[in-house]
Amino acid sequence: MPEATENRIDLKAQTLTFFRQSGWLVVANTACGAFMTLVHSVTSHMTGGDYPLFQTLLRVFLILSIPAAGLQTVLAQQAARSVSPVELMELKGIIRAALVGTFAVWVAAVVILILFQTTIMTQLQVTNPMALWMTVLTALPALWLPVLQGTLQGTQTFSWLGSSMIFNGVVRFSAMVLLIVVFNGKATSAMVAAFLGVFGSLCLAAWPMRSLLVNVKALVWRTWLV
């Protein structure tokens, strides 16, 4: 009987933990989405053609972020099953490989922009090259963020995961208000605000998993792929 009672208590505690964590992630997702929506109510105050230009830059940003689209799910699954020291070491290698791989993609985008900047600016009707460069700069933390957030998800570090998500929306919205409404900024300022939000979210996600980012051995690709 005592053992059965303990099992019921453990099951109840696990259920409460599950609903508490799920509820927190729902709140974080909702809050982040709300702030991201409010961003457009701020950027619409930009005069001239800066708001359409900002929308164009966002599309470029989304295209640059595509290579990392599925990494959060992959890292979440890998982190969830990494329990032993050997598996954790393998997880470190996977994280580093994902970060290095996405960085290589970003460098390729930078090289393309250097070589074809004039053509790209003409096609996108961008008059200020800094707006385009801020968009490309913002893409780097955006490529890395799914790697870190996926690891947080897999290790069930939900408090930090949710905080990272909310931080992105709050900082981006706050910076938009400051730079655009207060200082009458343009499309470049809007992309600076986007960079601050994504970069801050990345730093917040990296802090609780910093032990997984050091003392990393090379990934054995054959073992992982199989």
C-alpha positions in Angstrom: 0.0 0.0 0.0 2.7 2.6 0.8 4.4 1.9 -2.5 1.1 2.3 -4.4 0.5 5.6 -2.6 3.9 6.8 -3.5 3.3 5.9 -7.1 0.1 7.9 -7.2 1.8 10.9 -5.6 4.6 10.7 -8.2 2.1 10.5 -11.0 0.2 13.4 -9.7 3.4 15.5 -9.3 4.4 14.6 -12.8 1.0 15.6 -14.2 1.1 18.9 -12.4 4.6 19.6 -13.7 3.5 18.7 -17.2 0.6 21.1 -17.1 2.6 23.9 -15.5 5.3 23.6 -18.0 2.9 23.3 -21.0 1.0 26.3 -19.7 4.1 28.4 -19.4 5.1 27.6 -23.0 1.6 28.5 -24.2 1.9 31.8 -22.3 5.4 32.4 -23.8 4.3 31.6 -27.3 1.2 33.8 -27.0 3.1 36.7 -25.5 5.9 36.5 -28.1 3.3 36.4 -31.0 1.4 39.4 -29.5 4.5 41.5 -29.3 5.6 40.5 -32.8 2.1 41.6 -34.0 2.4 44.9 -32.2 5.7 45.6 -34.0 3.8 46.2 -37.2 1.5 48.7 -35.5 4.7 50.7 -34.7 6.5 50.3 -38.0 3.4 51.4 -39.9 4.2 54.9 -38.5 7.3 55.1 -40.7 6.8 57.7 -43.5 7.5 57.4 -47.2 8.4 54.0 -48.5 10.1 52.7 -45.4 7.3 50.5 -44.2 7.0 48.6 -47.5 10.9 48.4 -47.5 10.8 47.0 -43.9 8.3 44.3 -45.1 10.7 43.4 -48.0 13.6 43.2 -45.6 11.6 40.9 -43.3 11.0 38.6 -46.3 14.7 38.5 -47.0 15.4 37.8 -43.4 12.9 34.9 -43.4 14.6 33.4 -46.6 18.0 33.6 -44.9 16.6 31.8 -41.8 15.2 28.9 -43.8 18.3 26.6 -43.4 17.7 26.5 -39.6 13.9 25.8 -39.9 14.1 22.1 -38.8 17.0 22.3 -36.4 14.9 23.0 -33.3 13.0 19.7 -33.6 16.2 17.7 -34.4 18.1 19.2 -31.4 15.1 18.7 -29.1 14.9 15.0 -30.0 18.6 14.5 -29.7 18.8 16.4 -26.3 15.9 14.4 -24.9 17.6 11.1 -25.4 21.1 12.3 -24.3 21.4 11.0 -20.8 24.8 9.2 -20.4 28.1 11.1 -20.5 28.9 9.6 -23.9 25.5 10.8 -25.3 26.0 14.2 -23.8 29.4 14.5 -25.4 27.8 13.5 -28.7 25.1 16.1 -28.1 27.8 18.8 -27.7 29.3 17.7 -31.0 25.9 18.0 -32.7 25.3 21.4 -31.3 28.7 22.7 -32.5 28.2 21.1 -35.9 24.8 22.8 -36.2 26.3 26.2 -35.2 29.3 25.9 -37.5 27.1 24.7 -40.4 24.6 27.6 -40.1 27.5 30.0 -39.7 28.9 28.7 -43.0 25.6 29.3 -44.7 25.5 32.8 -43.3 29.1 33.5 -44.5 28.0 32.4 -48.0 25.1 34.9 -47.8 27.6 37.6 -46.8 29.9 36.8 -49.7 26.9 36.9 -52.2 25.9 40.3 -50.8 29.4 41.7 -51.2 29.6 40.5 -54.8 26.2 41.5 -55.9 25.2 44.3 -53.5 24.3 46.8 -56.2 22.2 44.3 -58.1 20.4 43.1 -55.0 19.7 46.7 -53.8 18.3 47.5 -57.2 16.0 44.5 -57.4 14.8 45.1 -53.8 14.6 48.9 -54.3 16.7 49.4 -51.2 18.4 52.9 -51.1 20.3 52.5 -47.8 22.9 49.6 -47.9 22.9 49.6 -44.0 19.3 48.4 -44.0 20.3 45.4 -46.1 23.5 44.7 -44.0 21.5 44.9 -40.8 19.1 42.3 -42.2 21.9 39.9 -43.0 23.5 40.5 -39.6 20.2 39.7 -37.9 20.1 36.4 -39.8 23.1 35.0 -37.9 21.5 34.9 -34.4 18.3 33.8 -36.1 20.1 30.8 -37.6 21.6 29.9 -34.2 18.5 30.5 -32.1 16.6 27.3 -33.1 19.7 25.2 -32.2 19.8 26.6 -28.6 16.1 26.6 -28.1 15.7 23.1 -29.4 18.3 22.0 -26.9 16.5 23.7 -24.1 13.3 22.0 -25.2 14.9 18.6 -25.2 16.5 19.0 -21.8 13.2 20.3 -20.5 14.6 23.7 -19.5 11.2 25.2 -20.1 11.6 28.3 -17.9 14.6 29.5 -19.9 13.0 28.5 -23.2 9.9 30.5 -22.5 11.8 33.4 -21.2 13.9 33.5 -24.3 10.8 33.5 -26.5 9.2 36.3 -24.6 12.4 38.3 -24.5 12.6 38.3 -28.3 9.2 39.9 -28.6 9.5 42.3 -25.8 12.9 43.7 -26.7 12.0 43.9 -30.4 8.8 45.8 -29.7 10.4 48.1 -27.1 13.3 48.9 -29.4 10.9 49.7 -32.2 9.0 52.1 -30.1 12.2 53.8 -29.0 13.9 54.0 -32.4 10.9 54.7 -34.6 8.3 56.5 -32.5 10.7 58.5 -30.3 13.6 59.0 -32.6 11.7 58.9 -35.9 13.9 56.0 -37.2 13.5 54.4 -40.6 13.7 50.8 -42.0 17.3 50.5 -40.9 16.3 51.3 -37.3 13.6 48.7 -37.5 16.1 46.1 -38.5 18.4 47.2 -35.6 15.4 46.6 -33.2 14.9 43.1 -34.8 18.6 42.3 -34.3 18.5 43.4 -30.6 15.5 41.1 -30.0 16.9 38.0 -31.7 20.4 38.5 -30.2 19.1 39.1 -26.7 16.9 36.0 -27.0 20.0 34.0 -28.2 22.1 35.1 -25.2 19.3 34.2 -22.9 19.0 30.7 -24.4 22.7 30.2 -24.3 23.2 30.9 -20.6 21.6 27.8 -19.1 23.2 25.5 -21.6 26.7 27.0 -21.5 28.2 23.7 -20.2 27.2 22.1 -23.5 29.1 24.7 -25.5 32.5 24.0 -24.1 34.9 21.0 -24.1 33.4 19.8 -27.4 34.9 16.9 -29.4 34.4 16.5 -33.1 31.1 14.9 -34.1 31.3 11.4 -35.5 28.9 12.0 -38.4 28.4 8.3 -39.3 27.3 7.4 -35.8 24.8 10.3 -35.6 23.3 9.8 -39.0 22.8 6.1 -38.5 
